């Protein structure tokens, strides 16, 4: 648009000829003797009507301008654009200065601000350089009429957000992880950094994986150079949360505790604050809530409520608060991302944090999250529905004819009179379970029914409605923390082992599988160990899988060299319950031979007297201090 005429006034902003017209304008300006200053790059902004406001900014050089003129900005605007632009050279989201056109104004769909249209000595608005503190959410739903009013021009944080920034701390942790594959050793000490924030009670909330297996922890407040020693006071590995505290009163001077808000809604703007890698200063990223769902927590393998956002969550962000964009209320704690996807981050919602803090306040220590202790299958097949009789049974009022089929039951928690495999689970606390295992959460949102269970505390009761033999009944169960046959992840404890005549025995854990076979253990581990993981629940209290891990080279075990990573079934024809039971059987044995029954009908036989006599020399040869772990 030059002067008072517009050659594109009637052209739709999304018309493909718009780009050709733009190129014509640029070419015309480049040939004009009165072009722009060569040293000041111009900025071309293409905008599409009706989009959520993300545009593409292209920077380029122009020809010299007459004296007294300054660099201009060419802006093509479609009616109803939301006003955000993306600078391709900096990959940052920045607000574009607005003209007179407003949302829905179709009289001036295109505008061109050039030096020729301005008084000498007048400069155009410039875009402030983006910093890690300057990114705030610009995106809102298109249905909001106050979209432009809610945007933060030039990315200036609100006063409430600035107050929230002051409560964020950087966590320095030195950790030493035990070596579960060689349990008498420790791995090399590592140093890592994370984030945290101050909450009521002079406590700092952070992620459990930031301080797992910690030796030494320091914290540093935003804007203060001094680091303070900190102590870990409570850790919840299932929910990946931890509380730490600082004894030095100087650390708490002038601090304010952050408050928690509700579980965020979809498309709600969120600001993630922390200290990710790439710099030492506080970093702020912004986005919106993309999804609310029950998701697996990478640190523990436990499934809890999780909020997915499109703000960047990188290494070092873990433990930092996710704040509302218009206040300092915490709606979640950043804790993990995805390696196989972009713009996908996850935060622990405030409801999970509240459960963690309430558990500690109620019991004086963290006792964990609870489960129902079953595995299930969906009830979607019409033949399966007919088999269980859900469509023909007499259903209580208020319940839907839907549910899930129970496949496995934790026998250490439920007897057959309460719950058994083959039952159809219809409802939990009067809430109907759909055929796909979900319950109503909010309007147009559903969650796995495990979410209802996870909101309760250890020792609480739960009322379940089941269908058995085509008869509906209600049962009451006491909820407990799960104790799986193969623990998924083990932290802050020393691994257990027992060595007999150079044979190393350890309990099977997921951590052992990771240390022995790596992240792709499910491809490399023996099937007998993978099958134990799939077994899920214990058949007896205290049961665990004992693994014949390896044989330390020695004369006594010559000929058995190829045996490793195999399940131990029995000792002298007695079934082994756990590692401690194996120790008791060996040390109390008076038979002439030790007979170890392994899976696949393999057997290892050693003479008892020679095996026990060879033990000290084998340990000394391999520099192992004791034949068993301290806490066996």
Beta strands, then each sheet from edge to edge (+ up, - down):
strand 1: 42-46
strand 2: 56-60
strand 3: 73-76
strand 4: 84-87
strand 5: 92-95
strand 6: 110-113
strand 7: 168-175
strand 8: 190-199
strand 9: 203-206
strand 10: 214-221
strand 11: 227-236
strand 12: 241-245
strand 13: 269-274
strand 14: 283-296
strand 15: 303-309
strand 16: 321-324
strand 17: 330-337
strand 18: 345-349
strand 19: 374-378
strand 20: 404-409
strand 21: 424-428
strand 22: 431-432
strand 23: 438-442
strand 24: 445-448
strand 25: 461-468
strand 26: 471-478
strand 27: 498-500
strand 28: 503-507
strand 29: 546-551
strand 30: 566-571
strand 31: 574-575
strand 32: 593-598
strand 33: 603-607
sheet 1: 5+ 4- 2- 1+ 3+ 6-
sheet 2: 7+ 8- 9+ 12- 11+ 10- 7+
sheet 3: 13+ 14- 15+ 18- 17+ 16- 13+
sheet 4: 19+ 20- 21+ 22-
sheet 5: 19+ 20- 21+ 25- 26+
sheet 6: 23+ 24-
sheet 7: 27+ 28- 29+ 30- 31+
sheet 8: 27+ 28- 29+ 30- 32+ 33-
end
